[in-house]
Amino acid sequence: MDSLYLKPKEHRRLFKGHLWSFSNELQSLPKDITAGETVKLYTHDNKFVGTGFYNPHSLIAFRLLSRTGEIPNGDFFRKKILNALDLRKKLYPESDTNAFRLIHGESDGLPGLVVDCFNKAIAVQAFSAGMDRHLPLICDVLLDLFQPSSVVVRNESVLRELEGLPLYKKIVHGTSADAVQTIHDTGLQYLINLLEGHKTGFFLDQRDNRRIVRKIAHGAETLDVFTSDGGFGLNALFGEAKSATMVDISPDALQRAEENAILNKLSNYALIKGDAFDVLTQLVEEKKSYDLVILDPPSFTKSRKNLPSALHAYKKLNKLGLQLVRNGGFLATASCSHHVSEEDFLGVIRQASFTQKKQLRQVFRNTQPADHPILLSMPETHYLKFACFYVNEM
């Protein structure tokens, strides 16, 4: 196993619980070590930091796996996965749901790995060269522990390109029919396709926030923008909303939303296909209004350098959303952009409210659910921001 050394003082963040070391913090970046290889890391004065994955082609050059020198073999992954499973069992009884995030990367001690469980099927994503290199072993461990009907690899995130990794998806166990599953989550069912749905097949990270929407949806004419599989809109209807208009640019997403509405015997919904900004602008021009407007966009930036344009997009989106909220209605809005801080996110919403002469009273404020735990020593693991406001004219 090769050894790498940090520059002076660059160990401090790692010793406080962080799991990454950046390329400019290492004394050298050996090109003869293969991307994804396991190495030992030491401080500049030869103190052992731990073992982890090295990638000479990535800004994140080292990802810490073990502070005691463990190597990523079958026993290592089995122990980590079982530890993560024990936490999820405490959080999510089968009566509540049969879908949860089993591995949330760094937060579960497996940097660059995501594993989602959907009933009898499992979806896997690798964001680091090291995890990508070990995917066959990881899938073998998952098969042994869970005996799933299907294991699907969804390695399509552009974040892989930062590691020099190709984008692809494939079934490593089971058939395409096995990748279609019905999940349930606190009263609602969703038909999902692990091969075709967004990300790993379904957005689990908004589960708690969808339940918040139920509380304020009674009797509300609801607009759900970026609906995906209909998650927020269907929860509004489940909470006895008067109606739900669901907007998405993807016809496949709208088809899934309609299938899920039928599955749950929900009615009084409408589907609009189109770019969210264009649809919202059109609705404003038509002088439409709603009691509840929900904005759940995809990430507007994958890097800090694009932060100004992302903040501009969030401001524009929330400005349009506020124009559609009736006096005494609610705006529920979210950001899954890690590089957008909660302070910045709330700041642009406040700016949008000024331009529209709206008074906003925050009634709910939340983040990602418990199966997407936040590692306190790694702010990077905290990405989801959600807020709900009671809206009045100034």
BELFENWO-V187656 format. One line per field, one symbol per residue. burial: b if it has 9 or more other ideal C-beta (glycine too) atoms within 8 Angstrom, else e. Layout:
burial->???
This chain:
burial->ebebbbbeebbeebeebbbbbbbebbeeeeeebebbbbbbbbbbeeeebbbbbbbbebebbbbbbbeeeebbeeebbbebbbbbbebbeeebeeeebebbbbbbbbbbebbbbbbbbbbebbbbbbbbbbbbbbbebbbbbbbebeebebbbbbbebeebebbbbebeeebeebeeebbbbbbbbeebbbbbbbbebebbbbbbbbbebbbbbbebbeebbbbbbbbbbbbbbbbbbbbebebbbbbbeeeebbebbbbbbebbebeebebbbbebbebbbbbbeeeeebbbbbbbbebbbeeeebbebbbebbbbbbbbbbebbeeebbbbbbbbbebbeeebbbebbbbbbeebebebeeebeeeeeebbbbbeebeebbebbbbbbbbbee
